[in-house]
Amino acid sequence: MHTVPEISTLGKLAKAFHATFHGLSGILTKPAAAVLFLEHESGAVVTLTDADVPYVVVLGEVASSMQQYLSDMARGGAPRICTTRAN
C-alpha cells in the first residue's frame, strides 16, 4: 500500500465566475489570452471581445471543483487528457 501525496493544482487554474451574457446563464473564464463565456444549456463557447463587455454581468466566483472541471474541458476533457499526457 502506498500513500499518494496531495497535489494541489488550484494555483494553476484560471478563475471562473458565474455570469450572464445577453441574458444567457453561463461561466466566464480566462484560461489563456482570451476571455471565454461557456453557456450551460447548449455547451457553446464564445470568445468575448471589448464590444461584448456591456452585455456581461458577473455574478460570483465558481467553486474550485467547477474551476477544475472547466480547466479539464478547455483541454479536451478527461479522455483526451489521460490519453495524451506523458508517462
C-alpha positions as CSV (number, residue, x, y, z in Angstrom):
1,M,0.0,0.0,0.0
2,H,1.3,3.5,-0.9
3,T,0.5,6.9,0.4
4,V,-0.3,9.2,-2.6
5,P,0.8,12.8,-2.0
6,E,-1.8,15.5,-2.3
7,I,-1.1,17.5,-5.5
8,S,-2.8,20.9,-5.5
9,T,-3.3,22.5,-8.9
10,L,-5.6,25.3,-7.7
11,G,-2.8,27.9,-8.2
12,K,-2.6,26.9,-11.9
13,L,-6.4,27.1,-12.6
14,A,-8.0,30.0,-14.4
15,K,-10.5,31.8,-12.2
16,A,-14.1,31.2,-13.2
17,F,-17.2,33.2,-12.5
18,H,-20.9,32.7,-12.9
19,A,-22.2,35.2,-15.4
20,T,-24.9,36.2,-17.8
21,F,-24.2,37.2,-21.4
22,H,-27.1,38.6,-23.5
23,G,-29.5,37.0,-20.9
24,L,-27.9,33.5,-21.1
25,S,-26.5,31.9,-18.0
26,G,-23.0,30.5,-18.1
27,I,-19.5,30.6,-16.8
28,L,-16.9,33.4,-17.6
29,T,-13.2,32.3,-17.5
30,K,-9.9,33.3,-19.0
31,P,-7.8,30.1,-19.4
32,A,-5.3,31.8,-21.8
33,A,-5.2,35.2,-23.6
34,A,-8.9,35.3,-24.4
35,V,-11.9,35.7,-22.1
36,L,-14.4,32.9,-22.7
37,F,-18.1,32.6,-21.9
38,L,-19.4,29.0,-21.7
39,E,-23.1,28.7,-22.0
40,H,-24.7,26.0,-19.8
41,E,-27.5,24.6,-21.9
42,S,-26.0,24.4,-25.3
43,G,-22.4,24.0,-24.3
44,A,-21.5,26.8,-26.6
45,V,-18.2,28.6,-26.0
46,V,-18.0,32.3,-27.0
47,T,-14.8,34.3,-27.2
48,L,-15.6,37.7,-25.8
49,T,-14.3,41.0,-27.3
50,D,-14.3,44.5,-26.0
51,A,-17.6,45.1,-27.8
52,D,-19.3,42.3,-25.7
53,V,-18.4,43.8,-22.3
54,P,-21.6,45.9,-21.8
55,Y,-23.6,42.7,-22.2
56,V,-21.8,40.7,-19.5
57,V,-23.0,40.6,-15.9
58,V,-20.5,38.8,-13.5
59,L,-22.4,37.2,-10.6
60,G,-19.8,35.5,-8.4
61,E,-16.8,33.1,-8.3
62,V,-17.2,29.5,-9.1
63,A,-16.2,26.8,-6.6
64,S,-12.7,25.2,-7.1
65,S,-14.2,21.9,-8.2
66,M,-16.0,23.6,-11.0
67,Q,-12.9,25.5,-11.9
68,Q,-11.0,22.2,-12.3
69,Y,-13.8,20.8,-14.4
70,L,-13.7,23.8,-16.7
71,S,-10.0,23.7,-17.0
72,D,-10.2,20.0,-18.0
73,M,-12.9,20.7,-20.5
74,A,-10.9,23.5,-22.0
75,R,-8.1,21.0,-22.6
76,G,-10.4,18.5,-24.3
77,G,-12.0,16.6,-21.4
78,A,-10.8,13.8,-19.2
79,P,-10.4,11.1,-22.0
80,R,-8.1,13.4,-24.0
81,I,-6.1,14.5,-21.0
82,C,-5.4,10.9,-19.8
83,T,-4.5,9.6,-23.3
84,T,-2.2,12.4,-24.3
85,R,-0.1,13.1,-21.1
86,A,3.4,11.9,-20.8
87,N,4.0,8.9,-18.5
